[in-house]
Amino acid sequence: MAKHLTFEDRKILYRLQQKGKSNSEIAELMGRHRSTIGRKLTRNTGQRGYRPQQAQRLADERRLASRRPHKMKNPEVHQYVQDKLEKYWSPDQIAGRARCDFPRTSWRWLSRQTIYDWINDYRPEWQAWLRRSGRPIERRGKLTDCVRIDGRPEVINKRRRYGDWEGDTVVGYGRRSALVTMVERESGYLRTGRVDSMKSASTMRVANRRMKDLPKGLRRSMTFDNGKEFAEHQRLTRSTGMEVYFTDPYASWQKGTNENTNGLLRQFFPKGTDFTQVSHHEVAHVEQLINERPRRRLGYRTPAEVLEKHLCCI
């Protein structure tokens, strides 16, 4: 199967979308993975929706840009950056000044992230000129193979079924430990677990453990934000079969059920809590307290009662 969609593929995708097919249905009909379909729709949808001609043009432009040589491989650009770093300029100052020094020479313009990435990958010795000398530069996290929230089926958005979850973390002291929190959208039922590291592998290990023992009908989808701790989200899909979606950047309101529940957790674990000093038993006890607390939107029933009633009916 070819990796890239052809123009004919894009026309088929457009027609199926117009017929109201979900991403999963389109993927099955086209013989593609659902994350591929979601990614193509996210990257190539304009203000007037997904259009084959526009999608093909955007894809061609990205493909052409990817073949261009790295700007830092140009000797003049390379020397310019090195000269400024030797004067203890920051990458942001260098990137901004380049546009002032060469206003009509765009091939000499570059972003601060390009400079940081080049130092990380090819010139670690240049870190000595940075203000945080000796400390590793934290690369901006990039989520791969992810499907954005606008590719999420409408049945999830309208809360018409059980088994769709929102995931996040409640971060502890020094960002070294956290609670991984997962909230079922329909009932508000919480599942959580402690991690002593914010690494993605640790986060996904807890998410897998708390999700995989649920009935299949209660593990349909998960929606995360863009934190790097969710970079290994494919592990959750492989282990549980759940479809994973991601909110837009800086749009925590798109998983408001989880945000509200995290606020409830803060009653027991205020900001600055060192979760390495909190036992798993304490975490489980607080989880139970929250799940057995009545909610106005549930008619003052508890999340545990709502979910239990649903399980009795299936």
PyMOL commands that set and color helices and strands:
alter all, ss='L'
color gray80, all
select helices_A, chain A and resi 7-18+23-30+34-44+52-66+71-73+75-86+91-101+106-108+112-121+124-129+149-151+154-157+173-175+200-211+216-218+228-230+234-240+252-265+275-277+280-291+296-298+303-313
alter helices_A, ss='H'
color red, helices_A
select strands_A, chain A and resi 45-46+49-50+164-171+178-184+190-195+221-224+243-246
alter strands_A, ss='S'
color yellow, strands_A
deselect
rebuild
show_as cartoon
